[in-house]
Amino acid sequence: QKVLGTVQLRYGEHAIDLARPFERLTIEQALQKHAPAYAEATDSKTLALALALTGVKADPKSSLAVLKLQALETTEDKLIQPTFIVDYPAEVSPLARRNDATPEVTDRFELYIAGREIANGFSELNDPEDQAARFEEQAKAKAAGDEESMYYDADYIRALEYGLPPAAGEGIGIDRLVMLFTDSPSIRDVLLFPHLRPEA
């Protein structure tokens, strides 16, 4: 409102309404709405095959949670109006706190607008035993070839054992927000300090 004088924006061919309540969907609900074929899969092999048939490289040895996240990534371009994706599985959110009512998911969200992730936020995990177990799982996945998995961080575990107060954080993609506000199709158009080619 302050920057543009309105909360209704045009982005490419889309009219984006920032005034109405943002939709909230779990990964499962988003798949049911935008990719029902993926939502129907109840095991890793079936989902990996369904992803492979649409050209997505998917490892059938991956867990169902990992593959559902991969499936969600194929629907991002359908998340035009502001949408919070919530309840990420603990397995794919190694630093986020488990939900008290449903421990297999975390208190985490990602905000999508105009088919792009704009923000990622979560309550920080502050249980050292839970965090150590998750780091161990991440380290195993990394050793098995998963480049996105994390290393075991013993210093962080020690800090948690001394006591990390309850905390939460949110990261906002400022460049992506500027793209939205300026109706810019490429992030290169809005970077303040773009990478420059070295002088010849």
Sequence and secondary structure as in RCSB ss.txt:
>XXXX:A:sequence
QKVLGTVQLRYGEHAIDLARPFERLTIEQALQKHAPAYAEATDSKTLALALALTGVKADPKSSLAVLKLQALETT
EDKLIQPTFIVDYPAEVSPLARRNDATPEVTDRFELYIAGREIANGFSELNDPEDQAARFEEQAKAKAAGDEESM
YYDADYIRALEYGLPPAAGEGIGIDRLVMLFTDSPSIRDVLLFPHLRPEA
>XXXX:A:secstr
 TTTS SEEEETTEEEESSS  EEEEHHHHHHHH HHHHT  SHHHHHHHHHHTT    TTS HHHHHHHHHHTT
GGG  S EEEE  BGGG TTB B SS TTBBSEEEEEETTEEEEEEEEB   HHHHHHHHHHHHHHHHTT TTS 
   HHHHHHHHHH    EEEEE HHHHHHHHHT SSGGGT SS       
